[in-house]
Amino acid sequence: MNPRARYELSINSNSGCADLMTMAERELSAFFSAVTQLFGSEQADLSADDWLHELSEIGSLPTSAREWRLITAKVLTQIPGGENASSPSTLFLTGASGFVGSAIVRELIDAGHQVLGLARSDAAAQSLVAAGAVVHRGSLEDLESLRSGAAAADGVIHTAFIHDFSNYGPAAEADRRAIETLGDALADSDRPLIVTSGTLLAQRQGPLATEEDAHNPNFPRKSEDAALALAAHVIRASVLRLPPSVHGNGDHGFVPHLISIAREKGVSAFIGDGLNRWPAVHRLDAAHLFRLILEKGSAGATYHGVADEGVPTREIAEAIGRGLNVPVVSKSPEAAADHFGWIARFFGIDGPASSALTQEQLGWRPVQPGIIADLNAEHYFEQAADAVPLHG
Ligand SMILES: NC(=O)c1ccc[n+]([C@@H]2O[C@H](COP(=O)([O-])OP(=O)(O)OC[C@H]3O[C@@H](n4cnc5c(N)ncnc54)[C@H](OP(=O)(O)O)[C@@H]3O)[C@@H](O)[C@H]2O)c1
């Protein structure tokens, strides 16, 4: 009989508590996936038996994530070579249905972790189930849902954000409250919290923005302040700044918005001489970095998920012009707002950034295509022109 089925039978006969059973199923599922990943399915079957045996020795179902971990850790040590393997963890991920979050789900599950993903709609819940994550219903506005998600996890990654530029103040405030709530739930533990921010929010001091540059206090989004304030209270919080283009298949951020403007206007434009630069990263490289921070990041640290340090916006406009087969033109700074609308203030920024310290500290190496190579692939121009405004 399949060990999972055996397990379900034994749990069903032992407990009437739905919450404990859900926790038990999660634990066995995470353990089974991790052992399959590390040692193969045959060993996973054997180890599942050992795991059930350990559980029956205890006599009742553990009630905390920590007690479950102890069972898992004990069984891992019984596998030849397993003494060095780390126990699978349950990570609570906000924004799990998003462009970046869905790549993090894949990255974590492939590494043997269990993902508890926040979902505020049936569609998001379905996408999480399809990806192999466990659904945690709730929203940024429902602070109790954030608290309970974090309480059930070994660590938290916060990527959800309300990308509503017409109402940015409340969106930033919801983000700040969410970070404080997640942090409170992790208090008095060494469970990590990773908070997402943007490289354009750094106050650049040199030729490239670095991890050591402070957050620009004039920007309404306060993710970094909220996270670093938690770190000061001995919560293992850190920040990952992403560049203005996190690109890849399924992108619905700045670059698709620029494409839809070029499609609509019949020209692909840049501002002035187009030498102002944007950093960029592929979503899969970014997702890998989130995992590295989770596993090896330091409390209070700021990291940069930057692969392309600074691509001239003129080159981005040229790649869009090639993709759509439209002329590439310059717009003066005065005419930019009229041509580009709200995105003019971002596309005109010169915001090159480095990730040298992040790479040195975490051993992260971006390996995916850069933004221009990605734009040369057809997927950017097959997408519908219904880009959603994003971040700063
Ligand atoms: N993509 C980029 O180029 C880029 C660049 C720099 C920084 N960032 C930052 O990276 C993070 C992830 O960005 P992304 O591109 O993945 O964004 P995205 O694709 O727009 O996804 C946003 C996620 O947040 C969730 N969300 C929005 N409002 C919510 C609410 N009220 N309650 C609960 N969940 C809510 C969405 O859930 P639904 O699926 O239900 O809508 C979705 O899962 C954000 O913090 C963003 O600002 C992104």
The ligand as an ORCA input file, in Angstrom:
! r2SCAN-3c Opt
* xyz 0 1
  N       7.856     42.143    -11.160
  C       8.737     43.120    -11.061
  O       9.281     43.571    -12.077
  C       9.120     43.688     -9.713
  C      10.152     44.631     -9.643
  C      10.507     45.166     -8.395
  C       9.823     44.777     -7.256
  N       8.803     43.873     -7.371
  C       8.115     43.480     -6.142
  O       8.134     42.062     -6.064
  C       6.945     41.607     -5.417
  C       6.247     40.603     -6.302
  O       5.896     41.239     -7.527
  P       5.131     40.462     -8.682
  O       5.673     40.927     -9.964
  O       5.125     39.006     -8.398
  O       3.673     41.048     -8.493
  P       2.304     40.459     -9.057
  O       2.535     39.476    -10.148
  O       1.440     41.638     -9.317
  O       1.726     39.639     -7.820
  C       1.266     40.311     -6.681
  C       0.852     39.256     -5.675
  O       0.316     39.944     -4.533
  C      -0.975     39.428     -4.274
  N      -1.845     40.456     -3.734
  C      -2.142     41.667     -4.252
  N      -2.995     42.315     -3.445
  C      -3.236     41.486     -2.390
  C      -4.053     41.575     -1.241
  N      -4.793     42.667     -1.000
  N      -4.055     40.534     -0.377
  C      -3.318     39.418     -0.625
  N      -2.549     39.269     -1.711
  C      -2.515     40.301     -2.578
  C      -1.502     38.956     -5.627
  O      -2.566     38.043     -5.429
  P      -3.662     37.768     -6.591
  O      -3.085     36.666     -7.446
  O      -4.855     37.353     -5.822
  O      -3.834     39.055     -7.340
  C      -0.240     38.319     -6.183
  O      -0.070     37.039     -5.639
  C       6.121     42.862     -5.119
  O       6.427     43.297     -3.821
  C       6.641     43.843     -6.145
  O       6.405     45.176     -5.800
  C       8.436     43.311     -8.558
*
